């Protein structure tokens, strides 16, 4: 954020985003809705990633179960 003095008045610039809205205004509500939407998207992405990780874990557990059953059968044969 850069500051530029104009006499006694200071103007603030927000190069990466628009300036914050005044409290209690429609602009503030719009900002909050945008933030909520961003958070919602991040949560969706996290849940999708978590779901993929859980699927990998389930596959690994199934493979371990198969290996254990195979070892149990070989142990009984001896």
N, C-alpha and C positions, 0 to 999 in steps of 0.2 A: 504494500500500500504506500503510495507516494503522497507527500503533502506539498501543497503549493500555497504560499501566503499571498493574499490579495489585500493589502492594507492590514486591517486587524482581523479580517475574516480568513479562515483557513478552509480550503477546499480539499476534500479527500478523494483520491482516485482509487478505484478497485479494478486493476487491469485484468485479473483473472475471473472476476465475477461482478455482477451488478451490486450496487450498494445495498446495505440492509434496509428493509422497509421500516417505517415508523411503527411503533407498538400499537396494537389495536386496530390496524388498518387491513383492508382487503389484501394489500400487498404482503403483509406479514402472514396472513392466512395462506396465501398462495405459496409463499416460501416454505411454510411448514408442510403443506401438501406435497411440494416437490421433494423435500427432505424425506418425508414418509415414503414416497414412491421409490426414491433411491435406496432407502433401507430395505424396503420390500424386495426389490430386485436383488440386492446383495444377499438377503436371506434365502431367496429362491435358488440362487446360484450355489450357496453353501449347502442347502438341502439336497440339491441335485448331486453335488460332489460327494456328500455324505452317503447318499443312496448308492452311488457307484462303488464307493469304498465298502459299504455293507455287502453289496453283491459279491465283490471280490473275496471278502471274508467268508461269506457263505459257501462259495466255491471251494475255498481252501479247506474249510471244515469238512465239506463233503469228501474231498480228496483224502484228508486225514482219516476220516471214518472208513473209507475203502481200504486204505493201507492197514489200518488197525484190524479190520475184518480179515484181510489177507494174512496178516501175521498170526491172528488167532487160529485160522484154519491150518496154517503150517505148524503151529505149536501143537495142535491136537493130533496132527498126522504123525508126529515124532513120538 
